[in-house]
Amino acid sequence: MIDWERVAELRSEIGADGFAEVVELFLDEVEAVVMALGQKPGKLENEMHFLKGSALNLGFRDFGAQCQKGEKLAASGQASDVNLAEILNCYGASKDRFMTRLEEFTTAA
């Protein structure tokens, strides 16, 4: 569900303080999009693209894969086939799992 190697790599690249800032920004921006997901006609492909990139950058592997699938469906004119409930559930589960280990990545070494 979470690519912990990616999480550790990002933390290594930007340090504990930078990582904490990235997580805060990720949660703020992603939560805003997630809360309104699918409510703007014609914007689902862009929303899925944004969420996919954000998710994969922070190691949310399964959520990123779900968003990629949704993006492809929306891009091919099948936006109504995107399972928003599944994507939202995956985000919630991913966020919960991520938060269980967040402290070990935001604490200075």
C-alpha positions in Angstrom: 0.0 0.0 0.0 2.8 2.4 0.9 6.2 2.3 -0.8 8.3 2.8 2.3 11.5 2.8 0.3 10.2 5.9 -1.6 9.2 7.5 1.7 12.7 6.9 3.1 14.3 8.1 -0.2 12.3 11.4 -0.2 13.1 12.0 3.5 16.8 11.4 2.8 16.7 13.9 -0.1 15.1 16.7 1.8 15.7 16.0 5.5 13.2 15.6 8.4 12.0 19.3 8.4 11.6 19.4 4.6 9.8 16.0 4.7 7.4 17.3 7.4 6.6 20.3 5.2 6.0 18.1 2.1 3.7 15.9 4.1 1.7 18.9 5.4 1.4 20.3 1.9 0.5 16.9 0.5 -2.3 16.5 3.1 -3.7 20.0 2.6 -3.7 19.9 -1.2 -4.8 16.3 -1.6 -7.5 16.5 1.0 -9.0 19.5 -0.8 -9.1 17.6 -4.1 -10.4 14.4 -2.5 -13.2 16.3 -0.8 -14.5 17.6 -4.1 -13.5 14.7 -6.3 -15.9 14.2 -9.2 -18.0 17.3 -8.4 -16.6 19.3 -11.3 -17.8 18.0 -14.7 -15.0 17.6 -17.1 -12.2 18.0 -14.5 -12.0 14.3 -13.3 -9.0 13.5 -15.6 -7.1 16.5 -14.2 -8.0 15.7 -10.6 -6.9 12.1 -11.1 -3.6 13.2 -12.7 -2.9 15.6 -9.8 -3.7 13.0 -7.2 -1.6 10.3 -9.0 1.5 12.5 -9.1 1.1 13.6 -5.5 0.5 10.1 -4.3 3.4 8.5 -6.1 5.8 11.2 -5.0 5.1 10.5 -1.4 5.0 6.7 -1.7 1.2 6.2 -1.7 1.6 3.3 -4.2 -1.9 1.8 -4.2 -3.7 5.1 -4.1 -1.5 6.3 -7.0 -2.3 3.2 -9.0 -6.0 3.8 -8.4 -5.7 7.4 -9.5 -3.8 6.3 -12.6 -6.6 3.9 -13.5 -9.2 6.6 -13.0 -7.2 9.1 -15.1 -7.0 6.7 -18.0 -10.7 6.0 -17.8 -11.5 9.7 -17.7 -9.1 10.4 -20.6 -10.9 7.8 -22.8 -14.3 9.3 -22.2 -15.3 6.8 -19.5 -15.4 9.1 -16.5 -18.6 7.5 -15.3 -16.7 4.2 -14.9 -14.3 5.6 -12.4 -15.0 4.1 -9.0 -14.7 7.1 -6.8 -15.7 5.2 -3.7 -12.9 2.7 -4.2 -10.4 5.6 -4.8 -11.6 7.4 -1.6 -11.4 4.2 0.5 -7.9 3.5 -0.8 -6.8 7.1 0.1 -8.2 6.7 3.6 -6.6 3.4 4.2 -3.3 4.6 2.7 -3.3 7.8 4.8 -4.0 5.7 8.0 -1.2 3.4 7.2 1.2 6.2 6.4 0.4 8.1 9.6 1.3 5.1 11.7 4.9 5.6 10.7 5.1 9.3 10.0 7.0 10.2 13.2 10.0 8.0 12.3 10.4 10.0 9.1 9.9 13.5 10.6 12.2 13.1 13.6 15.7 14.4 13.0 18.3 11.6 12.9 
